[in-house]
Amino acid sequence: MLTATRYQKSKRKLADYPYKVLKFSSNKKLKTGVKSGAFKGYKIMTLTLEERATCPSSCHHWNTCFGNNMPFAHRLEHGQELINRIGQELEEHKGKLLLIRLHILGDFWSPDYVKAWANWLKQYPNIAIWGYTHNHPDSPIPLERKIARAIDETRQAFGKRFSIRWSDRPDLAYSANSEALQSPEKGKAIICPEQQGHDGCGSCTLCWDQPNRQVIFLTH
């Protein structure tokens, strides 16, 4: 079974990484900024970690991760140095309206990492977060439960500013699920509009602006 990225040469150690770890989006799917809703006017930034190495092994897409099709993405080394770098860069962007997509690849790897984001949300009212996690609150694995608990506590504290949905859990209301696990249902679950031709996440805003609707992702 794979336990890390297939693209070992794409991994980046932070000691000699000359670029920013938080990157302004130029992705045509995400878009560069938010055009409507709660975070209108925010610039979109991204953070990319290493798939599998930071992810729960229970992930429904462990072997079929879309990272398998991203050979050129920089997978950043996770750990305390990454936390330090993120903190430094957020200070540099103090006062700028930023919506940060966690994580293009990878996941929350520890409760302390989640708590770091909670501290930054408190320290920097100009930032907001959105993304997805395969750490589940009822996981049989203690570490995953602790991470999920920290995520839930942070979301309760900051609301839409920490819009992290449970991945592949159609039984949980605040979730985003594979089409293999859920079908569209009026008023409850909707296929990702961007995947059906909508003009990108920055225009859609569904994932953070409509917490009462589940999102369904088509197989990638």
Backbone bond lengths (Angstrom), bond angles and torsions (degrees), N, CA, C in turn:
res aa  C-N    CA-C-N  psi(-1)  N-CA   C-N-CA  omega(-1)  CA-C   N-CA-C  phi
1 M - - - 1.451 - - 1.521 110.67 -
2 L 1.301 116.86 136.69 1.451 121.09 176.71 1.527 110.43 -63.67
3 T 1.335 116.74 140.62 1.467 120.67 177.70 1.523 111.76 -125.20
4 A 1.318 117.05 2.71 1.465 121.39 -178.58 1.528 108.01 -153.60
5 T 1.312 116.48 -174.86 1.453 119.60 177.01 1.523 111.00 -67.44
6 R 1.317 115.31 152.14 1.460 119.63 173.69 1.525 110.84 -72.99
7 Y 1.315 116.09 -19.35 1.464 120.71 -172.01 1.527 110.11 -107.10
8 Q 1.329 114.97 76.26 1.456 120.54 -175.24 1.534 112.81 -59.96
9 K 1.321 116.66 -30.97 1.468 119.47 -179.93 1.525 112.49 -71.61
10 S 1.332 116.91 -12.73 1.469 120.12 179.94 1.524 112.19 -87.38
11 K 1.330 118.16 -6.69 1.458 121.36 178.88 1.528 109.72 -73.01
12 R 1.342 115.49 140.53 1.458 120.16 -176.71 1.525 110.57 -125.72
13 K 1.340 115.99 119.56 1.462 121.04 173.49 1.526 108.42 -78.66
14 L 1.316 116.99 138.24 1.458 120.15 -173.30 1.517 113.71 -75.86
15 A 1.313 117.32 -21.37 1.468 119.74 -178.53 1.525 112.34 -58.64
16 D 1.333 116.71 -32.80 1.459 119.84 -179.65 1.533 111.80 -123.68
17 Y 1.353 116.14 27.30 1.467 120.56 -179.66 1.529 108.38 -92.52
18 P 1.339 118.84 112.31 1.471 120.72 -171.65 1.527 114.67 -86.50
19 Y 1.339 117.42 -0.90 1.461 120.73 -174.17 1.527 111.02 -105.98
20 K 1.302 115.80 169.30 1.456 120.98 175.22 1.530 109.41 -70.04
21 V 1.325 116.44 146.55 1.464 119.38 177.22 1.531 110.38 -84.55
22 L 1.325 116.82 -32.33 1.461 122.00 172.60 1.514 107.74 -92.47
23 K 1.319 117.07 122.73 1.467 120.48 -173.12 1.528 110.38 -118.48
24 F 1.336 116.04 136.61 1.456 119.85 173.54 1.522 108.69 -66.52
25 S 1.315 116.14 134.70 1.458 121.41 -176.16 1.524 111.75 -70.58
26 S 1.325 114.78 135.62 1.463 122.04 168.54 1.526 109.07 -124.45
27 N 1.332 114.89 14.45 1.465 122.95 -174.85 1.523 110.28 -77.86
28 K 1.318 117.51 129.40 1.458 120.55 -176.75 1.521 112.21 -68.56
29 K 1.331 117.84 -22.78 1.462 121.17 176.32 1.520 110.31 -76.32
30 L 1.318 116.66 -49.18 1.464 120.07 -177.51 1.522 112.14 -73.87
31 K 1.329 116.35 -38.30 1.461 125.36 -171.69 1.535 109.38 79.80
32 T 1.314 115.80 173.58 1.467 120.83 -174.99 1.519 112.34 -92.59
33 G 1.329 117.07 -21.29 1.453 119.78 -177.44 1.521 111.19 -157.94
34 V 1.323 115.21 172.71 1.458 122.23 -176.87 1.524 109.56 -97.88
35 K 1.317 116.14 130.14 1.461 121.04 -173.74 1.525 114.57 -101.40
36 S 1.332 117.45 -11.18 1.465 119.22 -177.80 1.522 109.65 -157.54
37 G 1.314 115.94 174.20 1.452 120.95 174.37 1.518 114.74 80.03
38 A 1.333 114.73 -162.00 1.463 122.01 -172.55 1.524 113.34 -60.18
39 F 1.324 117.23 -30.52 1.462 120.51 -175.86 1.525 112.75 -114.70
40 K 1.316 115.76 30.46 1.467 120.39 177.14 1.521 110.37 -55.28
41 G 1.330 115.47 131.18 1.458 120.85 -179.85 1.515 114.58 93.90
42 Y 1.336 117.51 -8.87 1.462 120.96 178.58 1.527 109.55 -76.29
43 K 1.330 116.50 141.47 1.454 121.89 171.19 1.524 109.04 -84.08
44 I 1.324 116.31 143.07 1.462 120.72 -179.02 1.525 110.56 -93.41
45 M 1.326 115.36 130.00 1.460 122.40 175.07 1.525 108.81 -121.09
46 T 1.325 116.19 162.20 1.460 120.55 -177.86 1.525 110.87 -134.40
47 L 1.325 114.79 157.58 1.459 122.18 173.44 1.525 107.43 -136.58
48 T 1.336 116.63 130.55 1.465 121.58 -176.88 1.522 110.11 -122.14
49 L 1.322 115.99 122.26 1.466 122.32 177.67 1.526 108.88 -107.30
50 E 1.318 115.73 -166.90 1.465 119.50 178.42 1.518 110.21 -95.38
51 E 1.330 115.69 123.20 1.456 119.15 177.12 1.535 110.32 -63.77
52 R 1.313 114.56 149.99 1.468 125.49 -178.30 1.525 112.25 71.49
53 A 1.322 119.04 -49.59 1.459 120.85 -178.78 1.523 111.61 -61.69
54 T 1.340 117.61 -26.62 1.464 121.40 178.75 1.525 112.34 -112.15
55 C 1.322 117.53 3.74 1.468 121.39 -170.24 1.531 112.50 -106.41
56 P 1.331 117.12 151.71 1.465 120.31 172.28 1.529 110.31 -65.88
57 S 1.309 116.92 136.82 1.464 120.17 -177.93 1.524 112.21 -69.15
58 S 1.335 116.66 -11.31 1.459 120.92 178.07 1.524 112.69 -79.69
59 C 1.322 117.74 -2.22 1.464 121.70 -178.02 1.527 110.67 -53.06
60 H 1.319 115.73 131.46 1.466 122.04 -178.41 1.535 111.17 -61.38
61 H 1.348 115.43 -27.31 1.467 119.72 -177.32 1.534 111.49 -110.78
62 W 1.327 116.50 33.08 1.461 120.52 -177.53 1.531 111.65 -53.97
63 N 1.308 117.75 -48.34 1.467 121.25 -178.65 1.518 113.34 -87.39
64 T 1.336 117.20 -22.02 1.463 120.73 -175.98 1.525 111.86 -108.33
65 C 1.313 117.43 21.67 1.466 122.93 -179.44 1.529 111.08 -49.68
66 F 1.349 116.74 138.88 1.463 117.31 -179.40 1.523 111.92 -68.07
67 G 1.344 116.73 -10.34 1.455 119.86 171.84 1.523 112.28 -62.59
68 N 1.334 116.20 -20.59 1.465 120.00 176.38 1.526 111.47 -60.87
69 N 1.334 116.17 -21.76 1.462 121.10 -179.26 1.527 112.76 -106.19
70 M 1.339 116.74 16.71 1.464 121.02 -178.11 1.532 110.59 -125.30
71 P 1.310 118.20 69.07 1.466 120.43 -175.11 1.534 114.24 -67.87
72 F 1.332 117.27 -21.01 1.466 119.10 -172.60 1.528 113.83 -101.73
73 A 1.324 118.30 -2.49 1.464 120.57 179.14 1.527 110.47 -67.16
74 H 1.324 117.16 139.02 1.462 121.88 175.15 1.521 108.79 -79.73
75 R 1.325 117.06 112.89 1.456 121.08 177.12 1.525 108.36 -91.98
76 L 1.334 116.57 110.23 1.454 120.42 -173.38 1.523 111.93 -80.37
77 E 1.311 115.44 140.42 1.455 122.43 176.65 1.527 109.44 -61.34
78 H 1.335 116.96 130.13 1.457 119.28 -179.56 1.526 110.39 -96.89
79 G 1.322 115.72 155.36 1.453 121.45 -178.27 1.525 110.37 141.30
80 Q 1.320 115.82 -168.18 1.465 121.06 -175.08 1.521 112.57 -62.81
81 E 1.326 117.21 -35.67 1.473 119.05 -179.80 1.527 110.49 -63.99
82 L 1.327 117.38 -37.86 1.461 119.51 177.04 1.524 110.12 -64.31
83 I 1.327 117.36 -43.23 1.462 120.52 177.34 1.525 110.69 -58.66
84 N 1.328 116.47 -42.34 1.465 120.35 178.26 1.524 111.19 -61.72
85 R 1.316 116.33 -43.97 1.465 120.79 -178.12 1.531 111.03 -65.46
86 I 1.332 116.85 -42.38 1.453 119.76 178.70 1.523 110.18 -60.56
87 G 1.326 116.32 -45.44 1.459 120.14 179.37 1.519 112.55 -58.94
88 Q 1.313 116.72 -41.56 1.473 121.12 179.06 1.528 110.74 -64.19
89 E 1.320 116.17 -42.81 1.465 119.40 -176.90 1.524 111.73 -71.59
90 L 1.319 117.71 -35.47 1.461 119.70 176.50 1.520 110.71 -63.76
91 E 1.318 116.86 -36.76 1.464 120.69 176.56 1.525 110.73 -63.53
92 E 1.328 116.41 -37.31 1.461 120.35 178.06 1.532 111.86 -65.58
93 H 1.334 116.08 -28.33 1.466 121.05 -178.56 1.526 112.26 -99.37
94 K 1.304 116.66 15.96 1.461 121.72 -176.29 1.530 110.56 -53.63
95 G 1.317 116.33 127.87 1.457 121.28 179.21 1.510 114.68 92.86
96 K 1.333 118.12 -15.07 1.466 121.38 178.76 1.527 109.43 -86.26
97 L 1.312 116.67 139.92 1.453 121.35 -179.68 1.523 109.64 -79.65
98 L 1.343 116.09 114.18 1.462 121.38 -173.04 1.524 110.49 -130.99
99 L 1.323 115.97 130.94 1.463 122.86 171.60 1.524 106.94 -111.15
100 I 1.319 116.55 114.72 1.469 121.86 -170.77 1.521 110.24 -104.22
101 R 1.319 115.33 123.75 1.474 121.92 179.05 1.527 109.52 -88.16
102 L 1.348 115.18 108.27 1.461 122.61 173.99 1.527 107.95 -106.87
103 H 1.237 119.30 131.02 1.461 131.67 -17.76 1.526 105.93 -118.24
104 I 1.320 118.13 138.27 1.462 119.33 178.16 1.524 109.48 -57.16
105 L 1.306 115.96 -44.66 1.463 123.22 167.84 1.525 107.17 -130.21
106 G 1.321 116.19 152.91 1.454 119.86 177.68 1.520 112.62 91.48
107 D 1.338 115.53 -174.10 1.464 121.55 -175.20 1.526 108.56 -155.16
108 F 1.339 116.25 177.73 1.464 121.24 174.55 1.524 108.29 -69.01
109 W 1.313 116.17 125.47 1.464 118.97 -173.32 1.529 113.68 -100.25
110 S 1.328 118.86 -11.52 1.457 120.47 -179.63 1.524 110.21 -159.04
111 P 1.346 117.67 156.74 1.466 120.13 174.86 1.522 112.03 -60.82
112 D 1.328 117.72 -36.72 1.462 120.56 -179.48 1.527 111.69 -63.94
113 Y 1.324 116.55 -34.44 1.465 119.67 177.50 1.524 109.92 -66.93
114 V 1.332 117.36 -41.53 1.460 120.45 175.97 1.528 109.86 -61.04
115 K 1.322 116.54 -44.24 1.463 120.87 -178.99 1.524 111.48 -64.30
116 A 1.328 116.68 -30.40 1.464 119.42 175.56 1.524 110.35 -61.62
117 W 1.339 116.75 -42.90 1.466 119.96 177.09 1.520 111.16 -65.28
118 A 1.323 117.43 -37.00 1.465 120.08 176.63 1.530 110.28 -61.29
119 N 1.312 116.69 -42.48 1.468 120.35 178.63 1.516 111.63 -64.66
120 W 1.337 116.67 -39.44 1.460 119.64 179.07 1.517 111.50 -68.36
121 L 1.326 117.31 -38.32 1.459 119.75 176.68 1.524 111.38 -61.16
122 K 1.313 116.38 -36.72 1.461 121.03 177.42 1.522 111.11 -71.07
123 Q 1.332 115.96 -40.42 1.468 121.14 -176.75 1.525 112.70 -75.17
124 Y 1.340 115.97 -33.73 1.469 120.54 -174.94 1.531 109.80 -121.98
125 P 1.322 117.96 90.84 1.466 120.55 -179.61 1.523 113.64 -67.38
126 N 1.320 116.65 -4.70 1.469 121.41 179.12 1.524 113.33 -84.85
127 I 1.342 118.36 -5.19 1.463 119.37 -175.80 1.533 111.04 -111.45
128 A 1.327 114.88 154.72 1.460 122.90 173.01 1.524 107.67 -142.66
129 I 1.320 116.24 161.15 1.466 122.60 -172.66 1.521 109.51 -128.88
130 W 1.350 116.03 143.33 1.464 117.63 164.98 1.520 109.74 -144.14
131 G 1.336 115.03 153.10 1.460 120.21 -179.31 1.513 110.53 167.28
132 Y 1.333 115.83 -158.92 1.462 122.20 -171.07 1.527 108.15 -146.80
133 T 1.329 116.29 153.87 1.461 119.54 179.21 1.518 111.03 -142.94
134 H 1.325 115.67 143.01 1.463 121.67 173.30 1.529 111.37 -95.93
135 N 1.318 118.58 5.50 1.458 121.11 169.39 1.528 107.16 -77.94
136 H 1.326 117.14 121.08 1.457 121.04 -173.03 1.526 111.59 -114.84
137 P 1.335 116.95 147.13 1.464 120.24 -174.60 1.523 114.83 -66.21
138 D 1.341 117.53 -19.53 1.465 120.10 178.95 1.523 112.17 -114.74
139 S 1.330 116.10 23.63 1.464 120.04 178.34 1.527 110.59 -60.00
140 P 1.330 118.15 144.24 1.466 120.25 175.54 1.524 112.76 -72.51
141 I 1.326 116.40 -8.85 1.469 120.90 -178.96 1.527 109.27 -96.61
142 P 1.333 118.95 118.72 1.466 121.85 -174.54 1.528 114.66 -54.08
143 L 1.333 117.86 -43.09 1.460 119.62 -178.84 1.524 111.03 -60.98
144 E 1.323 116.78 -42.57 1.461 120.03 179.95 1.528 111.08 -63.67
145 R 1.333 117.03 -39.27 1.465 120.45 177.76 1.528 110.93 -63.51
146 K 1.327 116.64 -41.09 1.465 120.21 -179.80 1.523 110.93 -65.52
147 I 1.335 116.28 -41.21 1.467 119.96 177.59 1.523 109.80 -63.16
148 A 1.337 116.47 -45.83 1.462 120.78 -179.77 1.521 111.27 -62.16
149 R 1.321 117.22 -38.58 1.465 120.57 178.64 1.525 109.99 -63.28
150 A 1.322 116.56 -42.23 1.462 120.25 178.70 1.531 110.83 -64.55
151 I 1.332 116.16 -39.03 1.467 120.45 177.39 1.526 110.26 -63.48
152 D 1.324 117.30 -45.92 1.454 121.03 -179.29 1.526 111.12 -62.86
153 E 1.322 117.18 -42.54 1.462 120.97 179.05 1.524 111.33 -62.88
154 T 1.326 116.09 -39.34 1.466 119.93 179.64 1.514 111.10 -68.57
155 R 1.325 116.24 -39.84 1.461 119.29 177.94 1.527 111.13 -65.98
156 Q 1.326 116.81 -38.95 1.457 119.62 177.70 1.529 110.97 -63.57
157 A 1.320 115.84 -34.66 1.468 120.07 -177.70 1.515 112.71 -76.82
158 F 1.345 118.03 -33.43 1.461 120.51 -170.89 1.526 114.52 -119.90
159 G 1.325 118.14 -0.85 1.449 120.93 174.67 1.515 113.04 57.55
160 K 1.317 116.47 -132.56 1.459 121.20 -176.60 1.523 112.94 -61.04
161 R 1.305 117.81 -21.63 1.471 119.81 -179.47 1.533 111.21 -68.46
162 F 1.309 117.59 -12.81 1.468 121.17 175.67 1.525 107.87 -131.88
163 S 1.315 115.27 69.81 1.465 122.25 -174.99 1.524 110.49 -87.04
164 I 1.319 115.58 74.79 1.466 122.15 177.82 1.526 107.76 -106.08
165 R 1.337 116.06 113.36 1.459 121.61 -178.82 1.535 111.56 -91.61
166 W 1.334 115.32 150.22 1.463 120.64 172.76 1.528 108.42 -71.97
167 S 1.308 117.35 130.67 1.459 121.70 -179.68 1.522 111.36 -89.47
168 D 1.328 114.86 135.64 1.465 122.16 173.35 1.518 113.49 55.50
169 R 1.340 113.45 45.77 1.465 120.73 173.97 1.531 108.81 -135.72
170 P 1.340 117.11 75.35 1.468 119.88 -178.88 1.522 113.62 -61.48
171 D 1.347 117.49 -15.55 1.461 120.42 177.23 1.524 112.09 -77.83
172 L 1.332 117.09 -12.18 1.460 121.36 178.70 1.527 109.11 -104.36
173 A 1.311 117.01 131.94 1.466 121.15 -172.12 1.525 112.40 -61.75
174 Y 1.327 116.96 -41.88 1.465 119.81 -175.50 1.531 108.81 -93.47
175 S 1.336 115.42 76.22 1.458 118.81 -172.60 1.519 111.80 -140.37
176 A 1.332 114.37 165.74 1.462 123.43 173.42 1.518 106.05 -133.24
177 N 1.361 117.20 126.52 1.455 119.95 -165.18 1.524 113.12 -132.41
178 S 1.311 114.92 149.75 1.449 121.49 175.43 1.522 110.09 -66.34
179 E 1.327 115.70 147.65 1.467 120.09 176.81 1.529 111.71 -61.83
180 A 1.336 116.20 -19.78 1.466 119.15 177.54 1.528 111.56 -71.41
181 L 1.346 116.59 -17.38 1.459 120.81 -175.70 1.520 113.71 -111.53
182 Q 1.325 117.53 -15.68 1.464 119.37 -175.54 1.524 110.78 -150.70
183 S 1.312 115.77 147.60 1.465 122.43 176.51 1.521 109.05 -114.13
184 P 1.320 117.45 155.64 1.466 120.30 178.55 1.528 111.46 -58.55
185 E 1.319 115.77 143.98 1.460 121.88 178.01 1.517 107.92 -144.83
186 K 1.321 116.64 123.47 1.458 121.94 -175.15 1.522 111.69 -54.20
187 G 1.337 114.81 128.34 1.446 120.93 178.13 1.510 114.93 79.13
188 K 1.358 117.22 -3.94 1.465 120.18 -176.42 1.519 112.96 -126.10
189 A 1.328 117.53 -52.67 1.464 121.54 -173.34 1.518 109.74 -135.14
190 I 1.338 115.94 136.11 1.463 121.23 -175.88 1.521 109.84 -135.82
191 I 1.325 117.00 141.96 1.460 121.07 175.41 1.522 108.97 -67.26
192 C 1.325 116.30 138.64 1.469 121.95 179.05 1.530 110.11 -45.78
193 P 1.329 118.62 116.40 1.468 120.44 -178.16 1.521 113.71 -59.46
194 E 1.331 117.36 -34.16 1.469 119.32 179.68 1.518 110.69 -61.44
195 Q 1.336 117.19 -35.99 1.455 121.05 -179.88 1.523 112.36 -73.35
196 Q 1.318 115.94 -8.75 1.461 120.39 177.25 1.521 112.06 -113.37
197 G 1.337 115.40 21.26 1.453 119.46 173.35 1.507 116.17 102.54
198 H 1.341 118.72 -0.72 1.454 120.89 177.55 1.526 109.57 -66.46
199 D 1.318 116.33 153.60 1.465 121.99 -172.90 1.526 113.43 -78.95
200 G 1.325 117.85 56.51 1.455 121.82 168.89 1.519 115.65 81.80
201 C 1.348 114.97 163.04 1.463 122.48 -176.05 1.524 112.55 -60.52
202 G 1.320 116.85 -38.23 1.459 120.29 -177.64 1.510 113.49 -64.95
203 S 1.329 117.28 -21.59 1.465 121.60 176.15 1.526 111.36 -96.55
204 C 1.328 116.66 -32.48 1.462 121.30 -176.05 1.531 112.00 -71.10
205 T 1.314 116.60 -59.31 1.476 126.36 178.71 1.533 114.47 67.09
206 L 1.325 118.08 6.09 1.462 121.65 -176.88 1.524 112.51 -54.81
207 C 1.316 117.58 -45.81 1.461 121.21 -170.64 1.522 113.48 -61.58
208 W 1.338 117.58 -28.47 1.458 118.84 178.67 1.526 113.37 -112.57
209 D 1.320 118.69 -24.25 1.462 120.42 -176.00 1.521 114.12 -90.18
210 Q 1.343 117.88 -13.55 1.465 120.20 -179.27 1.536 110.35 -127.28
211 P 1.317 116.74 73.26 1.468 120.42 -175.90 1.520 114.23 -64.94
212 N 1.319 118.30 -16.59 1.468 120.37 -178.95 1.522 113.15 -90.97
213 R 1.332 117.02 4.04 1.467 120.28 178.11 1.519 109.32 -118.14
214 Q 1.320 116.28 131.98 1.452 121.17 175.89 1.518 109.12 -79.92
215 V 1.326 115.98 151.56 1.465 122.50 -179.51 1.521 108.86 -110.48
216 I 1.316 115.85 137.81 1.468 121.24 177.57 1.524 108.79 -114.96
217 F 1.318 116.16 128.14 1.466 120.97 178.60 1.524 109.98 -103.54
218 L 1.314 115.19 131.46 1.459 120.35 174.65 1.522 109.26 -70.57
219 T 1.319 116.19 152.28 1.467 120.60 179.59 1.520 110.32 -59.40
220 H 1.347 115.92 131.17 1.443 120.21 -178.08 1.524 110.54 -105.81
